[in-house]
């Protein structure tokens, strides 16, 4: 199939073994009262894709029931790890880590409780600095009003968190960000993703709302480390 025939949101592409593996939120389940899984699409040229191939199916024992969002898959220490967000009526939204032996194999829940149980969280992404794995994620504006981008150090095998979460920055710190509420208090953070540039700079892609609508922005750490001051321009 062609790219314009694929119905997903939040696309993420893993390059592995000469192929492109694309994951995303199922478009027909995104806002439904129930969601059931994730798929992968595979390509060798980014134009022609095979799939969808189911790689995660909800089991009855799993607490997540809806909003199966934004899967990202990483090759790490000989296995493949998916970071994805889930929600249920009686549970806060959370990022969970799933594991598989191949990029298109069946993923199983591997690490739950990575984000605090009493936080509304989403869009977890893996970042490794000096050999130490971190998960960067959003603490949702729906709970804290001024949406936060946070980080938590993970255990070496990604089986859980190895520190308490810490705030990198809040949405309102970007002078271009605008509130999504009339009282001017609610600011959105979405979709963080960190990249190391060739010149050594550490940048982050993330999203919020500006005066002309939804914006994808670039922030930069002033010291090239995750614990630096993040400059939002």
C-alpha positions as CSV (number, residue, x, y, z in Angstrom):
1,X,0.0,0.0,0.0
2,X,0.9,3.6,-0.4
3,X,1.5,6.0,2.5
4,X,-1.7,7.9,1.9
5,X,-3.7,4.7,2.4
6,X,-2.4,4.2,5.9
7,X,-4.8,5.5,8.7
8,X,-2.6,6.2,11.7
9,X,-1.7,9.1,14.0
10,X,1.5,9.8,15.9
11,X,3.7,8.0,13.3
12,X,7.1,6.7,14.5
13,X,9.7,5.1,12.1
14,X,12.4,2.7,13.3
15,X,15.2,2.0,10.8
16,X,16.5,-1.5,11.3
17,X,18.2,-4.1,9.1
18,X,17.8,-2.1,5.9
19,X,14.0,-1.7,6.4
20,X,11.7,1.0,7.8
21,X,9.2,-0.1,10.5
22,X,6.4,2.4,11.0
23,X,4.2,2.4,14.2
24,X,1.4,4.6,15.2
25,X,-2.0,5.2,16.9
26,X,-4.7,3.3,15.1
27,X,-6.8,6.1,13.4
28,X,-10.0,4.2,13.8
29,X,-9.5,3.6,17.6
30,X,-7.9,6.9,18.7
31,X,-10.9,8.4,20.4
32,X,-13.1,5.4,20.9
33,X,-14.3,4.2,24.3
34,X,-12.2,1.0,23.7
35,X,-8.9,0.3,21.9
36,X,-7.3,-3.1,21.2
37,X,-3.8,-2.9,20.0
38,X,-1.0,-1.6,17.7
39,X,0.2,-2.4,14.2
40,X,3.4,-2.1,12.2
41,X,3.9,-1.2,8.5
42,X,7.1,-2.2,6.8
43,X,8.9,-0.6,3.8
44,X,12.2,-0.7,2.0
45,X,11.7,2.7,0.2
46,X,9.4,4.8,2.4
47,X,6.8,4.7,-0.4
48,X,5.5,1.2,-0.6
49,X,4.4,-0.4,2.6
50,X,3.3,-3.9,3.7
51,X,0.8,-4.3,6.5
52,X,-0.8,-3.6,8.8
53,X,0.6,-6.4,10.9
54,X,-0.7,-6.6,14.5
55,X,2.2,-6.5,17.1
56,X,0.2,-5.8,20.3
57,X,-3.2,-7.1,21.3
58,X,-4.8,-6.1,24.6
59,X,-5.2,-9.0,27.1
60,X,-8.0,-9.0,29.6
61,X,-5.5,-8.8,32.4
62,X,-4.0,-5.5,31.1
63,X,-5.5,-2.4,32.7
64,X,-5.5,-0.2,29.6
65,X,-8.8,0.1,27.9
66,X,-8.6,3.1,25.6
67,X,-6.4,5.8,24.1
68,X,-3.7,3.5,23.0
69,X,-1.4,6.3,21.7
70,X,1.9,7.2,20.3
71,X,4.0,3.9,20.2
72,X,7.7,4.4,19.7
73,X,10.0,1.3,19.3
74,X,13.7,1.2,20.0
75,X,16.4,-1.5,19.5
76,X,18.2,-1.8,22.8
77,X,20.5,-4.4,24.2
78,X,19.4,-7.1,21.8
79,X,15.7,-6.6,22.1
80,X,13.0,-4.2,21.0
81,X,11.1,-1.9,23.4
82,X,7.9,0.0,22.8
83,X,7.0,3.1,24.8
84,X,3.3,3.7,24.5
85,X,0.5,5.5,26.4
86,X,-2.7,3.9,27.7
87,X,-5.7,5.0,29.7
88,X,-8.8,3.5,31.5
89,X,-11.8,5.0,33.2
90,X,-10.4,4.2,36.7
91,X,-6.7,4.9,35.9
92,X,-4.6,7.9,35.0
93,X,-3.1,7.9,31.6
94,X,0.4,6.4,31.7
95,X,3.3,5.4,29.6
96,X,4.1,1.7,29.7
97,X,7.1,-0.2,28.2
98,X,6.5,-3.3,26.1
99,X,9.1,-5.8,24.8
100,X,9.6,-8.0,21.8
101,X,12.4,-10.1,20.3
102,X,11.9,-8.5,16.9
103,X,10.6,-5.2,15.5
104,X,7.6,-6.8,13.9
105,X,7.0,-9.5,16.6
106,X,4.3,-9.6,19.2
107,X,5.0,-7.1,22.1
108,X,4.2,-7.9,25.7
109,X,3.9,-5.6,28.7
110,X,7.3,-5.4,30.2
111,X,7.4,-2.4,32.6
112,X,4.3,-0.8,34.1
113,X,4.3,2.0,36.6
114,X,7.1,3.9,34.9
115,X,5.1,7.1,35.3
116,X,3.7,7.8,38.7
117,X,0.2,6.3,39.2
118,X,-1.3,9.5,40.4
119,X,0.0,11.5,37.4
120,X,-1.7,12.0,34.0
121,X,1.2,11.3,31.6
122,X,1.7,10.5,27.9
123,X,4.2,10.4,25.0
124,X,7.1,8.7,26.7
125,X,10.3,8.6,24.6
126,X,13.7,6.9,25.3
127,X,16.8,9.0,25.6
128,X,20.3,7.6,26.5
129,X,23.0,9.9,27.9
130,X,26.4,8.6,28.9
131,X,25.1,5.1,28.8
132,X,22.2,5.9,31.2
133,X,18.6,5.4,29.9
134,X,16.0,8.0,30.6
135,X,12.4,8.3,29.7
136,X,11.2,11.8,28.7
137,X,7.4,12.3,28.8
138,X,4.7,14.9,29.3
139,X,2.9,15.5,32.6
140,X,-0.5,16.5,31.1
141,X,-1.9,20.0,31.3
142,X,-5.3,18.5,32.1
143,X,-3.9,17.8,35.6
144,X,-1.3,20.5,36.2
145,X,-2.6,23.3,34.0
146,X,0.8,24.4,32.8
147,X,1.9,21.2,30.9
148,X,5.3,19.9,31.8
149,X,8.0,18.0,30.0
150,X,9.6,15.7,32.5
151,X,12.3,13.0,32.7
152,X,12.9,9.9,34.8
153,X,16.0,7.8,34.9
154,X,15.3,4.1,34.0
155,X,16.9,1.0,35.2
156,X,19.6,-0.3,32.9
157,X,17.4,-3.1,31.6
158,X,14.4,-0.7,31.2
159,X,12.4,-2.7,33.7
160,X,11.3,0.3,35.7
161,X,12.2,3.8,36.9
162,X,15.4,4.3,38.8
163,X,14.7,7.8,40.1
164,X,11.8,10.2,40.8
165,X,10.6,12.2,37.8
166,X,12.0,15.7,37.4
167,X,10.8,18.7,35.4
168,X,12.8,19.9,32.4
169,X,10.5,22.8,31.5
170,X,6.9,23.9,31.4
171,X,4.9,25.0,28.3
172,X,4.5,28.6,29.4
173,X,8.2,29.1,29.4
174,X,8.1,29.3,25.6
175,X,7.3,32.9,24.8
176,X,5.3,31.8,21.7
177,X,3.0,29.4,23.5
178,X,-0.6,30.4,24.1
179,X,-3.1,29.1,26.6
180,X,-5.9,26.8,25.4
181,X,-8.3,28.2,28.0
182,X,-10.0,31.6,28.4
183,X,-8.5,32.1,31.8
184,X,-5.0,31.9,30.3
185,X,-3.8,29.2,32.7
186,X,-3.7,26.0,30.6
187,X,-0.8,25.3,28.3
188,X,-0.2,22.0,26.4
189,X,2.9,19.9,26.1
190,X,2.9,17.0,23.6
191,X,5.3,14.6,21.9
192,X,8.9,15.2,23.2
193,X,11.7,13.6,21.2
194,X,15.4,14.3,21.9
195,X,18.2,14.4,19.3
196,X,22.0,14.9,19.4
197,X,23.2,17.1,16.6
198,X,26.6,16.6,14.8
199,X,27.9,19.7,16.6
200,X,27.1,18.1,20.0
201,X,24.0,20.2,20.8
202,X,21.1,18.4,22.4
203,X,17.7,19.5,21.1
204,X,14.2,18.4,21.7
205,X,11.2,18.4,19.4
206,X,7.9,19.0,21.1
207,X,4.5,20.5,20.5
208,X,2.1,23.0,21.9
209,X,-0.3,25.7,20.7
210,X,0.9,29.1,19.3
211,X,-1.2,32.0,18.0
212,X,-1.6,30.4,14.6
213,X,-2.5,26.9,15.9
214,X,-0.7,23.7,16.8
215,X,3.1,24.1,16.7
216,X,6.0,21.7,16.5
217,X,8.9,23.5,18.3
218,X,12.6,23.0,18.9
219,X,14.2,23.5,22.3
220,X,17.9,23.3,23.1
221,X,19.7,22.4,26.3
222,X,22.2,25.1,27.2
223,X,24.9,22.6,28.4
224,X,24.2,19.7,26.0
225,X,22.8,17.5,28.9
226,X,19.4,16.5,29.9
227,X,19.7,18.4,33.1
228,X,20.6,21.7,31.4
229,X,18.4,24.8,31.1
230,X,16.1,24.2,28.1
231,X,15.9,27.2,25.9
232,X,12.5,27.6,24.2
233,X,12.4,30.0,21.4
